[in-house]
Amino acid sequence: AEGPAEFILTEKEGFLKGIQAPEAGQEPSKNTVKALEDPDWTALTETRNDLLTLKNKHLGLKAGEAALLLLAAESNLKGSRELGAITLSKAVKASGYAPYRLDRILTKAIKEVLIKASGTKRNRAYHITDKGLEAAWLEARKLSK
């Protein structure tokens, strides 16, 4: 298993709960149910003009992290792990972040293998990796609290 310990533990607990039927008189506590829930991507994002954007600008969230969240939301809500650079740039800007150059902002995420980039210049596309989905999942959980 890869990823942060919190993510691995919640996935493990979710898996174990899924294969075990709860006993008749026992209900899981509210804290464990809340810990197992995926972040509510529909509460964090909205679609404006066929563009998936973040509903609110969150303090401490940078443009690169916002782009990672948008890629993860796109993956979870629409089933597409890839998004064109121009579309992603428009979505980040519409979410309230003003990146000067999206490719420069995402270089750290690319080096950490959270995102893969393909294509050149205007034909570039960004693809979120499993590791990137884990990081975005944790960030979305923090924002939804």
Contacts in CASP RR format, 6 or more apart in sequence:
PFRMAT RR
TARGET T0000
AUTHOR 0000-0000-0000
METHOD contacts of the structure
MODEL  1
AEGPAEFILTEKEGFLKGIQAPEAGQEPSKNTVKALEDPDWTALTETRND
LLTLKNKHLGLKAGEAALLLLAAESNLKGSRELGAITLSKAVKASGYAPY
RLDRILTKAIKEVLIKASGTKRNRAYHITDKGLEAAWLEARKLSK
1 8 0 8 1.000
1 11 0 8 1.000
1 12 0 8 1.000
2 8 0 8 1.000
2 130 0 8 1.000
2 131 0 8 1.000
2 134 0 8 1.000
3 131 0 8 1.000
3 134 0 8 1.000
4 134 0 8 1.000
4 135 0 8 1.000
4 138 0 8 1.000
6 138 0 8 1.000
7 134 0 8 1.000
7 137 0 8 1.000
7 138 0 8 1.000
10 35 0 8 1.000
10 36 0 8 1.000
13 32 0 8 1.000
13 35 0 8 1.000
13 36 0 8 1.000
14 36 0 8 1.000
17 28 0 8 1.000
17 36 0 8 1.000
22 28 0 8 1.000
38 76 0 8 1.000
38 137 0 8 1.000
39 137 0 8 1.000
39 140 0 8 1.000
39 141 0 8 1.000
39 143 0 8 1.000
39 144 0 8 1.000
40 144 0 8 1.000
41 72 0 8 1.000
41 73 0 8 1.000
41 76 0 8 1.000
41 77 0 8 1.000
41 140 0 8 1.000
42 77 0 8 1.000
43 55 0 8 1.000
43 144 0 8 1.000
44 54 0 8 1.000
44 55 0 8 1.000
44 69 0 8 1.000
44 73 0 8 1.000
44 140 0 8 1.000
44 143 0 8 1.000
44 144 0 8 1.000
45 52 0 8 1.000
45 53 0 8 1.000
45 54 0 8 1.000
45 55 0 8 1.000
45 69 0 8 1.000
45 70 0 8 1.000
45 73 0 8 1.000
45 77 0 8 1.000
46 52 0 8 1.000
46 53 0 8 1.000
46 55 0 8 1.000
47 53 0 8 1.000
48 94 0 8 1.000
51 87 0 8 1.000
51 90 0 8 1.000
51 91 0 8 1.000
51 94 0 8 1.000
52 70 0 8 1.000
52 73 0 8 1.000
52 74 0 8 1.000
52 77 0 8 1.000
52 78 0 8 1.000
52 91 0 8 1.000
53 70 0 8 1.000
53 91 0 8 1.000
53 94 0 8 1.000
53 95 0 8 1.000
54 66 0 8 1.000
54 69 0 8 1.000
54 70 0 8 1.000
54 95 0 8 1.000
54 96 0 8 1.000
57 95 0 8 1.000
57 96 0 8 1.000
57 97 0 8 1.000
58 143 0 8 1.000
61 69 0 8 1.000
61 97 0 8 1.000
61 139 0 8 1.000
61 143 0 8 1.000
62 97 0 8 1.000
62 105 0 8 1.000
63 92 0 8 1.000
63 97 0 8 1.000
63 98 0 8 1.000
63 99 0 8 1.000
63 102 0 8 1.000
63 105 0 8 1.000
64 92 0 8 1.000
64 97 0 8 1.000
64 99 0 8 1.000
64 105 0 8 1.000
64 106 0 8 1.000
64 108 0 8 1.000
64 109 0 8 1.000
65 139 0 8 1.000
66 92 0 8 1.000
66 95 0 8 1.000
66 97 0 8 1.000
67 88 0 8 1.000
67 91 0 8 1.000
67 92 0 8 1.000
67 99 0 8 1.000
67 102 0 8 1.000
67 105 0 8 1.000
67 106 0 8 1.000
67 109 0 8 1.000
67 126 0 8 1.000
68 109 0 8 1.000
68 114 0 8 1.000
68 115 0 8 1.000
68 128 0 8 1.000
68 132 0 8 1.000
68 135 0 8 1.000
68 136 0 8 1.000
68 139 0 8 1.000
69 136 0 8 1.000
69 139 0 8 1.000
69 140 0 8 1.000
69 143 0 8 1.000
70 83 0 8 1.000
70 88 0 8 1.000
70 91 0 8 1.000
70 92 0 8 1.000
70 95 0 8 1.000
71 81 0 8 1.000
71 83 0 8 1.000
71 88 0 8 1.000
71 115 0 8 1.000
71 126 0 8 1.000
71 128 0 8 1.000
71 132 0 8 1.000
71 136 0 8 1.000
72 128 0 8 1.000
72 132 0 8 1.000
72 133 0 8 1.000
72 136 0 8 1.000
72 137 0 8 1.000
72 140 0 8 1.000
73 136 0 8 1.000
73 140 0 8 1.000
74 80 0 8 1.000
74 81 0 8 1.000
74 83 0 8 1.000
74 128 0 8 1.000
75 81 0 8 1.000
75 128 0 8 1.000
75 133 0 8 1.000
81 127 0 8 1.000
81 128 0 8 1.000
82 125 0 8 1.000
82 126 0 8 1.000
82 127 0 8 1.000
82 128 0 8 1.000
83 91 0 8 1.000
83 125 0 8 1.000
83 126 0 8 1.000
84 124 0 8 1.000
84 125 0 8 1.000
84 126 0 8 1.000
85 102 0 8 1.000
85 103 0 8 1.000
85 122 0 8 1.000
85 124 0 8 1.000
85 125 0 8 1.000
85 126 0 8 1.000
86 122 0 8 1.000
88 102 0 8 1.000
88 126 0 8 1.000
89 99 0 8 1.000
89 102 0 8 1.000
92 99 0 8 1.000
92 102 0 8 1.000
93 99 0 8 1.000
99 105 0 8 1.000
103 117 0 8 1.000
103 124 0 8 1.000
106 115 0 8 1.000
106 117 0 8 1.000
106 126 0 8 1.000
109 115 0 8 1.000
109 132 0 8 1.000
110 116 0 8 1.000
110 117 0 8 1.000
112 131 0 8 1.000
113 129 0 8 1.000
113 131 0 8 1.000
113 132 0 8 1.000
114 128 0 8 1.000
114 129 0 8 1.000
114 131 0 8 1.000
114 132 0 8 1.000
114 135 0 8 1.000
115 126 0 8 1.000
115 127 0 8 1.000
115 128 0 8 1.000
115 129 0 8 1.000
115 132 0 8 1.000
116 126 0 8 1.000
116 127 0 8 1.000
116 129 0 8 1.000
117 124 0 8 1.000
117 125 0 8 1.000
117 126 0 8 1.000
117 127 0 8 1.000
118 124 0 8 1.000
118 125 0 8 1.000
118 127 0 8 1.000
119 125 0 8 1.000
128 136 0 8 1.000
END
